[in-house]
């Protein structure tokens, strides 16, 4: 029985389609791991010392496009390694490009006591373009929402 020459081509197309999904899952796992690691540092050192570690390029908390963001439960930015000018600012009314109040959504996920994902649109510092982003959010200590985001692969 002779196989159709289309079968290898179809297999290649299916594999190519599966690769971005597999990479996305790896990115999600890395984001969760980094968030869990960062939350443990906040518990151990306190938020001020932890934020110094998060901002240090050699500290292991900035991993390519992954970085740690901490806000308090009133949506005040405590530390953002990628955009430090946001530190200390009230994020309660901050909206993404589609009008979503994503800091509030992040706070709500953190307050639930369960980790979860919040989707929003945000400028990618590597490309400068607005891109879909998902952030893994969890509670850190009693007073903080901690997030690590990934840009969606196309």
Secondary structure as UniProt FT lines:
FT   HELIX           6..45
FT   HELIX           47..55
FT   TURN            57..60
FT   TURN            64..65
FT   STRAND          68..72
FT   TURN            73..74
FT   STRAND          76..80
FT   HELIX           84..86
FT   TURN            87..88
FT   TURN            92..93
FT   TURN            97..98
FT   HELIX           102..111
FT   TURN            112..113
FT   STRAND          116..123
FT   TURN            125..127
FT   STRAND          130..140
FT   TURN            141..143
FT   STRAND          144..151
//
